[in-house]
Amino acid sequence: MIKFLKKSHDNIFGLEATGEITEKDIIDWETKINKAVKKYGTVNWLFVIKASKFESLKSMYSDMMWLLKNIVHFDKMAIVGDKKWEELLIKADSLAFGEKYFDISQLDQAWDYIES
């Protein structure tokens, strides 16, 4: 499941992934972010990774393709996790996409980053 965090507003989004990520979850958050992009041009987003997995390869592919297509509309991206492999993956990935990794203990700093 992907849920929007309460501090989300305007073109600032916080999302949290837990459990199984479904096609419906992806469509729901893509729709909200697409509306913000149309209104503001860009979005800032924070993504909290908790134990999660995609329900199918199709949902994972759909998610990745949407992200690649829309990366130009992302200004600041913060990925929040609690595993060393996530940190290493995001640091490597940031060379291409520019996201910044925060440990779960730094959630407030991640919000500060995307709101600044």
Secondary structure as UniProt FT lines:
FT   STRAND          2..4
FT   TURN            6..7
FT   TURN            10..11
FT   STRAND          12..21
FT   HELIX           23..40
FT   STRAND          43..54
FT   HELIX           57..70
FT   HELIX           71..73
FT   STRAND          74..81
FT   HELIX           84..97
FT   STRAND          100..103
FT   HELIX           104..106
FT   HELIX           107..115
//
